[in-house]
């Protein structure tokens, strides 16, 4: 959510004593050493591997195979890119022709790298049960993050969080890494634009922003280097400062989603070719592939699931982060036409054959259904009609820093069928994962709000149990306790839903 500008009096008390001291990670002796590793589902039989180095690579390569002792295959690229005021280069290599649902071991080619492993994507149409996590509004930890050194006051009042530079959600994701197959993170990743909330950064914004970016993706690497980490844009990715109309503070390269694009554009997929026997579905899927614009909007298929990532920040009418938008972030547009994202969304949703991928889930950052009355009305106007028309089963959002679950709802009216084969989508908010801004009070609940929690950090786990049952659990980040659990039943009796 939105940061609050520091009061002038608070600033004036720091001017004399504040010392610029960006918390940069140490640069390794071997500057080709991989850092900030991340992987993503790239295609039906492919995974993209991304990492950063402190020097440009002429030929980034990855060795891989189905045994840690026999990395017989190799893939390389020429993608090693940077941007102004970044210390690192982003490298991406795609591993293709993978056997579905198989454990692969991989090693980034360097004198200082280790062997990691991942599970290759399940093929579309596979009906085996699996789980994924929805983690939004996460944030860096440490001196610039949601906990600070023990000799200072905490930035929040969350119980059970020891100020020991330990992020409970990242820790829980690491400790349960065998319990889920990928992560979706639609926006607000490292919160580098909150650098001003650490007084030591007051005169060091350019380096502070870059340092937080490096630290966060390094902290995330034990998760994102083993599990496909599927991201979308949030308001905190837009610029180096999220205070409205203060982008004059931002150096070149720290505006307009630059780090987000450099880090993820080559990593995320576009769409998958349709596996439907229906000619119209295949044509629609081809059209969606042309209109996709990763990492802002795209889709992928995984077993029983067709997942669509939205951009709730730009590229639709009255988009909040667009020039003239309510957030004052002056970003985008990223499509070649004003309606490219919505044209993509309609073509992609229309292509989904429930006989192949029965479950249709959408992810985005800003919710339009939320407690407290802080929903995104322009987002609702742009996206809700299409989500209902094509029978989206579940919609996952964040932005509001707590956990919420709603009964299936459309146009502010709860579906009378509840969780038993509703026509309307089920909505959740999974924005309570933890960041320097703390949690948001639950506030006023709507009649169709089924669960809301803001006492501590939490995230959502989505389990596709079979072709008709989908389970949503909200997990307490510290203890692993299940705070709320529900099962959505959908008959999926219609192959191509049009309502």
Secondary structure, DSSP 8 states (H G I E B T S, - for coil): -------HHHHHHHHTT-----------SSTT--EEEEEEEEETTEEEEEEEESS--SS-EEEEESBTTB--EEEE---EE--TT-SSEEEEEEE-S--TT-EEEEEESSSS--EEEEE----TT----EEEEE--S----STTSSS--TTS--SS--TT--TTT--HHHHHHHHTGGG-SEEEEES--S-GGGGGGSGGGTT-HHHHHHHHHHHHHHHHHHHHTTSEEEEE--GGGS-S--STT-GGG--TTSSTTHHHHHHHTTTS--------S-HHHHHHHHHHHHH-BTTTBEEEEETTEEEEE--SSSSSTT-TTBTT-TT---B---SSSTTHHHHHHHHHHHT--TTT--EEEEEEEE-SS-GGG---HHHIIIIIHHHHHTT--EEEEESSSSEEEE-SEETTEE-TTTTBS-SS-EEEEE--S--TT------S--TTEEEEE-SS-EEEEEEE-SSSEEEEEEEETTT--EEEEEEEE-----SS---
